[in-house]
Amino acid sequence: MECKIKLFWDSDAAVWSATSEDLPGLALESGSFDALVERVKYIVPELLEIENIKVDYCDLNFVSERRDRVQMVG
């Protein structure tokens, strides 16, 4: 099984967020990108069990996006 995990930066809240159309119920946040990836890896087996999805493994495909704005001088 392969699951696409979307990681995106919320500049207003100053956190990384994770969601996935492949994993119903996945909605996590963390101030650290690496910490969020680890949290996702920890919670995926639990979400699959809740959804009664029986698999031997799940390949996680992390796709990240971060947008920022810079102030122009002059």
C-alpha positions in Angstrom: 0.0 0.0 0.0 1.2 3.5 -0.8 -0.1 6.7 0.9 0.6 10.2 -0.2 1.1 12.6 2.7 0.9 16.3 2.1 3.1 18.4 4.4 2.7 22.2 4.2 3.8 25.2 6.2 1.2 27.3 7.8 2.9 30.7 8.2 0.1 32.2 10.3 0.3 29.5 12.9 4.0 28.9 12.4 3.6 25.1 12.2 3.9 22.3 9.6 0.7 20.4 9.0 0.1 16.9 7.6 -3.0 15.6 5.7 -3.7 12.8 3.4 -6.6 11.8 1.1 -5.3 8.2 1.4 -5.6 8.1 5.3 -8.9 9.4 6.6 -8.4 11.2 9.9 -4.8 12.2 9.4 -4.5 15.8 10.6 -1.3 16.6 12.5 0.7 19.7 13.3 4.3 20.3 14.5 6.7 23.2 14.7 9.4 21.0 13.2 9.3 19.3 9.8 11.3 16.3 11.0 9.2 15.9 14.1 6.0 15.9 12.0 7.4 13.2 9.7 8.1 11.1 12.8 4.6 11.7 14.2 3.0 10.7 10.9 5.1 7.4 10.8 3.9 6.7 14.4 0.2 7.3 13.7 -0.3 5.6 10.3 -0.5 2.0 11.7 -3.2 3.3 14.2 -5.2 5.0 11.4 -5.1 1.9 9.2 -6.2 -0.3 12.1 -9.1 2.1 12.9 -10.2 1.9 9.2 -9.8 -1.9 9.4 -7.2 -1.9 6.5 -5.1 -5.0 6.7 -1.7 -4.5 5.1 1.9 -5.8 5.8 3.4 -2.4 5.1 2.6 1.1 3.9 4.9 3.2 1.8 4.7 6.8 2.8 5.2 9.4 0.0 5.8 12.7 1.7 5.2 15.8 -0.5 6.0 19.1 1.0 5.2 22.7 0.2 6.3 25.9 1.9 5.6 29.4 0.8 7.1 32.5 2.2 7.0 36.2 1.4 9.8 38.7 1.5 9.5 42.4 1.9 11.1 44.4 -0.9 13.4 47.2 0.2 13.4 50.5 -1.6 
